[in-house]
């Protein structure tokens, strides 16, 4: 149940772009208990759906709280294309939930009891780095895999300069395409 820490310094084994989605809710009115648990349960249902089907592209998620009012999930995705595909897939629970939410907004039936938000980051290779010390794989490293830090460099500038072999050789294909 509890992951054992890896001794020493490690880094995430990221190749290519990193796709990170922050998504959350804010309870605007605690007394509106009939409203906010529905939102939280819908998020948990979406996460279960994604966990059951790894082909949808969710690599890892971390549940966090920023305050007694604000809860969010940091999600790491294989690619922006897989994230977009899940967000718009007619068979996904996300599609159903957003349909209900949009109908309530159009009908004027929202009362501001719960706020929703998300931020999506497509971080190009060479624009992100990571380091972990005496940690089990977590965050991006848990999503992608872990390497000894020396494989990418002891300094942040070295890790930021890392390029996958295809990128280093001048390959300009979009992320997600494989060499054949």
LINTA-V328913 format. One line per field, one symbol per residue. ss: DSSP state (a for helix, b for strand, c for the rest). Layout:
ss->???
This chain:
ss->cccccbbbbbbbcccccbbbbbbbbbbcccccaaaaaaaaaaaaaaaaaaaacaaacbbbbbbbbccccbbbbbbbbccaaaaaaaaaccccaaaaaaaaaaaaaacccccccbbbbbbbbbbccccccccbbbbcccaaaaaacbbbaaaccccaaaaaacccaaaacccccccccccc
